[in-house]
Amino acid sequence: MKKFYCIWVLWLSMALWAGGGEDDAGIEARLKSKLTRSKLRGDGLQYRVKDGVVEWTGKVGTPQRKGAATRMARSAGARKVLNRIMVNGGSGAAPRRVAVRMPER
């Protein structure tokens, strides 16, 4: 009996992993709930869920908020996250390149 139970649990976990185990409506409901309780709710971000993939669009003020959106979608059950959120740099200047000198050996 114990062997049967172990095989059944293994089969069930593999089936859930292979199939994703999540439906779009469930992911969307959890994501909506998380977003309404988050600081991101005021940023006007949009998302779309299809086949377990969450696609984010919109603009935020910092890279940290962009990362928070990705983490939020993952925790809501997304298999994959397409984060197309743009970060407004505030100053509008191009990113600065920094040269680093490595010590000689």
C-alpha positions as CSV (number, residue, x, y, z in Angstrom):
1,M,0.0,0.0,0.0
2,K,2.8,2.3,0.9
3,K,4.5,1.7,-2.5
4,F,1.2,2.5,-4.3
5,Y,0.8,5.7,-2.4
6,C,4.4,6.8,-3.3
7,I,3.9,6.1,-7.0
8,W,0.5,7.9,-7.0
9,V,2.0,11.0,-5.3
10,L,4.9,11.0,-7.8
11,W,2.6,10.7,-10.8
12,L,0.3,13.5,-9.5
13,S,3.3,15.8,-8.9
14,M,4.6,15.1,-12.4
15,A,1.2,15.7,-14.0
16,L,0.8,19.0,-12.3
17,W,4.3,20.1,-13.2
18,A,4.0,19.1,-16.8
19,G,0.6,20.7,-17.3
20,G,1.3,23.8,-15.3
21,G,-1.5,23.0,-12.9
22,E,-2.8,26.5,-13.2
23,D,-5.6,28.0,-15.3
24,D,-5.6,31.5,-16.6
25,A,-8.7,32.6,-14.6
26,G,-7.1,31.5,-11.4
27,I,-3.8,33.3,-12.2
28,E,-5.7,36.4,-13.2
29,A,-7.8,36.4,-10.0
30,R,-4.7,36.0,-7.7
31,L,-2.8,38.6,-9.7
32,K,-5.7,41.1,-9.4
33,S,-5.9,40.5,-5.7
34,K,-2.2,41.0,-5.2
35,L,-2.1,44.1,-7.4
36,T,-5.0,45.8,-5.5
37,R,-3.0,45.4,-2.2
38,S,0.3,46.5,-3.7
39,K,2.1,49.8,-4.1
40,L,2.0,49.1,-7.9
41,R,-1.7,49.7,-8.1
42,G,-1.3,53.4,-8.6
43,D,1.2,53.0,-11.5
44,G,-1.5,52.1,-14.1
45,L,0.1,48.9,-15.2
46,Q,-1.8,46.5,-17.5
47,Y,-1.5,42.7,-17.6
48,R,-2.8,39.9,-19.8
49,V,-2.8,36.2,-18.9
50,K,-2.8,33.6,-21.7
51,D,-1.8,29.9,-21.4
52,G,-0.2,30.5,-18.0
53,V,1.9,33.4,-19.3
54,V,1.5,36.9,-17.8
55,E,2.4,39.8,-20.0
56,W,2.9,43.2,-18.3
57,T,2.8,46.6,-20.0
58,G,3.0,50.1,-18.8
59,K,5.5,52.5,-17.2
60,V,7.0,52.7,-13.7
61,G,9.4,55.1,-12.1
62,T,12.1,52.7,-10.9
63,P,13.6,49.3,-11.9
64,Q,12.6,47.9,-8.5
65,R,8.9,48.3,-9.4
66,K,9.4,46.5,-12.7
67,G,11.0,43.6,-10.8
68,A,8.2,43.6,-8.2
69,A,5.7,43.1,-11.0
70,T,7.6,40.1,-12.3
71,R,7.8,38.6,-8.8
72,M,4.1,39.3,-8.3
73,A,3.1,37.4,-11.4
74,R,5.3,34.4,-10.5
75,S,3.8,34.2,-7.0
76,A,0.3,34.3,-8.6
77,G,1.2,31.1,-10.4
78,A,2.5,32.2,-13.8
79,R,4.6,29.7,-15.7
80,K,6.4,32.5,-17.6
81,V,6.4,36.3,-17.3
82,L,6.9,38.7,-20.3
83,N,7.7,42.0,-18.6
84,R,7.4,44.8,-21.2
85,I,7.2,47.5,-18.5
86,M,9.2,50.6,-19.4
87,V,11.2,52.4,-16.6
88,N,11.0,56.2,-16.7
89,G,14.5,57.4,-15.7
90,G,13.4,60.7,-14.3
91,S,16.1,62.8,-16.0
92,G,15.6,61.4,-19.4
93,A,19.3,61.1,-19.9
94,A,20.9,58.1,-21.6
95,P,22.3,55.5,-19.3
96,R,25.9,56.3,-18.2
97,R,28.7,53.9,-19.2
98,V,31.3,53.1,-16.6
99,A,34.8,51.9,-17.4
100,V,36.4,49.7,-14.8
101,R,40.1,49.1,-14.8
102,M,41.2,45.6,-13.7
103,P,44.4,45.4,-11.7
104,E,47.4,44.0,-13.6
105,R,48.9,40.8,-12.5
